[in-house]
Amino acid sequence: MVNIQLKTQLLRWGPLTILALAALVRLFNLGYPGVLVFDETYYVKDAYSLLTHGVELNWTDSSDAAFAKGDPSGLTNDPSFVVHPPLGKWLIGLGILVFGSGNPFGWRIVVALLSIASVWLTMKCAERMFQSKVWALVAGLFYAIDGVGIVLGRTALLDQILGFFAILAFYFLLRDLDDPSKKRPWLFLMGVTLGLATAVKWSGLYFLAIFALYRALVEVKRNYVFHKKLEIETDQKLEKRLWIIPSLLGTVKTFVWVTVPAFVIYLVSWTGWFLSPNGYDRSYAETHPASGIFNLIPKALQSLWHYHAEIYNFHANLHAQHDYASNPLTWPFMLRPTSFFWQERGSDCLFDTASQNCASAITPLGNPLIWWGAFIASSVLIGSWFRTRDRLTTLIFIGIIAGYVPWLLLMNRTVFEFYVISFLPWIIFILVFGLKTWYDNSPKPNRARWLISGFVGLVCLISVFFLPIWTGIWISYDFWHVHMWLPSWI
């Protein structure tokens, strides 16, 4: 009776507790450090430019320090060549609009709130997939306390915003799979959300393509199963066109429902650029008139197309050397995390020693048990899938296929490990599904329950241990060095 009551209270208050924990580690001292961290130098200042001019403009050299103090005088009137769509920067700008340009809390608050919302969505998706509130809580807990989720949720970069829209689109996909109606509202919402994802970073296109393809293939399989069922019931061979034609129509309908709203949303996200005469390449078509049928296209769209061609060329040829660039093959092992921030001082830190300097570091390093455990679980699940073609395993791995696999084709590009935030929920789903499968098939469930509980507890302890280097807490240099388990982490 006591166990039942405890479980009831856990299921009732567990989600709120996890969200509170996620909020605590993301919002506490969010304004630290009071400087632009890593690529915040681009996105925060671009956000301010969008708020004041509707487009991204160039800044003078060495304008970061003044901007962080609330002085945006470094903004020029020259258009800036930016390589990501504007939506993510508009969202960052909402915080600046409320709290002011010189408030680091304002730069980061929208990203932090979206990160907390991603924890909630991870729980909701896990609950729908695993049909279990308990395993949903485990998934939410892992996202709440993972280092990649914490650091990217405390930094005004685009990647957590992309990750939020990706997991939101996946939630809509799950709702659509369970919706028997023919109106397909969830599929439409998935298309809208994937358009928003693409309007943050182009890698949202991978999620759009894979999610839409998966949904279409599910419809094809359903039609095939229904066709075979009719053959059995009527005891006769039916023409293949009776399932091929509905499948083709269903596929076309799926892609229309997804791609049309996505395209419209993406185009709308460039409204500031359309309305401003000062956007980069805004007048390109005026000085470079098209010929033939292309001249019928509105000049603004011609200019935008040329701008996109230049953005594509930039991404395709980005091979600059960077100390923290990492090969995508190493991402699942957390071998080369990016240093976002590093500062030293003489004393006054946690675990201070008289002979040691103090350090404040921010490194988006995932909880090793979560990431290494997920790799082990994925190996087992993939091996099992080749025997069973398990539907749930397939569903879980589409997030990995969309968020991770495309980067394996771009290994010569300059890329960074923190991009994994876009598919972090699916890393967690893999780990949780592996634990659940082990528990469900264990001949000694009580023993498995205790071992899994111990694993979850150890994950929590490791997160507490790494929290200083995720949030920039001042610690002694020796204590920081204890966190560097691998030479490549330095």
Number of C-alpha atoms within 10 A of each C-alpha: 6 7 8 9 10 11 14 12 11 16 15 12 11 20 22 14 14 23 19 14 16 29 20 14 21 28 19 11 14 21 17 16 20 14 19 23 21 15 13 20 17 19 25 27 29 26 29 27 23 20 19 12 16 23 27 31 22 18 21 10 8 9 16 21 14 14 22 20 14 14 14 19 11 15 19 14 13 13 17 17 15 19 16 19 20 26 23 27 27 24 21 27 29 19 21 25 16 11 15 16 23 19 19 26 24 23 35 28 25 23 27 28 18 18 28 29 18 29 27 24 21 30 28 20 24 28 18 15 17 16 11 12 19 18 20 27 25 23 28 30 26 30 29 29 26 28 26 26 32 28 28 27 31 29 30 33 24 24 22 32 30 27 27 27 25 28 27 23 27 24 21 19 23 20 18 19 15 10 14 9 8 6 9 17 15 21 25 22 21 31 30 23 26 34 30 27 33 27 27 27 19 16 20 23 18 20 28 24 15 17 26 24 16 15 19 21 16 17 20 21 13 14 19 18 13 13 20 16 12 14 14 12 9 10 9 10 11 14 10 10 11 12 19 15 13 15 21 15 13 19 20 13 14 21 19 16 21 25 21 15 20 26 18 14 20 22 16 16 21 17 13 19 22 19 13 13 14 20 22 20 22 22 16 17 19 13 8 11 13 14 8 7 7 11 12 10 10 10 19 18 14 23 22 22 15 16 19 16 11 16 16 14 12 13 14 13 11 13 14 10 9 10 8 18 17 22 19 24 15 11 19 17 16 23 18 24 21 20 18 20 18 14 12 14 14 14 17 15 17 14 13 18 16 10 10 16 18 26 25 22 22 23 25 25 25 30 25 19 18 24 22 17 20 24 17 13 22 20 13 12 20 16 12 13 15 9 8 10 12 13 10 12 19 15 16 20 19 20 25 21 18 22 25 22 15 14 18 11 10 14 14 16 19 18 19 17 25 24 21 23 27 27 24 27 30 24 27 25 31 26 26 23 23 21 19 18 13 16 18 13 10 13 10 10 13 11 12 18 17 11 13 16 13 12 16 16 12 13 20 17 12 16 22 13 13 22 21 20 24 29 25 21 19 24 25 25 20 15 17 17 13 10 14 12 10 11 8 11 17 14
